[in-house]
Amino acid sequence: MPFGQNAANLFFQLIASRYEQGSVMATSNLLFGRWGETFSDNVVAAAMIEPGPPH
């Protein structure tokens, strides 16, 4: 089920705030290339998918 723009932004903020504290695992039956459809924004989806540097 796709998120609206506001929900996608809030979810991104959650992921971003969690970034420095630990890992987050998200699963989907969609290919990564289609996550932009769910998050209403390809850039936001790519930012959440990209692995960060090792801690």
C-alpha positions in Angstrom: 0.0 0.0 0.0 1.6 3.3 -1.1 2.4 6.0 1.5 1.2 9.5 0.9 3.9 12.2 0.7 3.6 13.2 4.4 3.7 9.6 5.6 6.7 8.9 3.4 8.5 11.9 4.8 7.8 10.9 8.4 9.0 7.3 7.7 12.2 8.7 6.2 12.7 10.9 9.3 12.3 7.8 11.4 14.9 5.9 9.4 17.3 8.8 9.4 17.0 9.3 13.2 17.6 5.6 13.7 20.6 5.6 11.4 23.2 6.5 14.0 21.8 4.2 16.7 21.4 0.8 14.9 20.1 -1.1 12.0 16.6 -1.1 10.6 15.2 -4.0 8.5 12.4 -3.5 6.1 10.9 -6.1 3.9 8.7 -6.0 0.8 7.6 -8.1 -2.0 8.5 -5.3 -4.4 11.8 -5.1 -6.1 14.0 -2.2 -4.8 13.5 -0.4 -8.1 9.8 -0.1 -7.3 10.1 1.2 -3.8 9.6 4.7 -5.1 6.0 3.7 -5.9 5.4 2.9 -2.2 7.2 5.9 -0.8 5.9 8.4 -3.4 9.4 9.5 -4.2 12.3 7.6 -5.8 14.9 9.7 -4.1 13.5 9.1 -0.6 13.2 5.4 -1.4 16.8 5.2 -2.6 18.1 7.1 0.4 16.4 4.6 2.8 17.8 1.6 0.8 21.4 2.7 0.5 23.6 1.1 3.1 25.5 3.5 5.3 29.2 3.2 6.3 30.0 0.3 8.7 29.9 1.3 12.4 
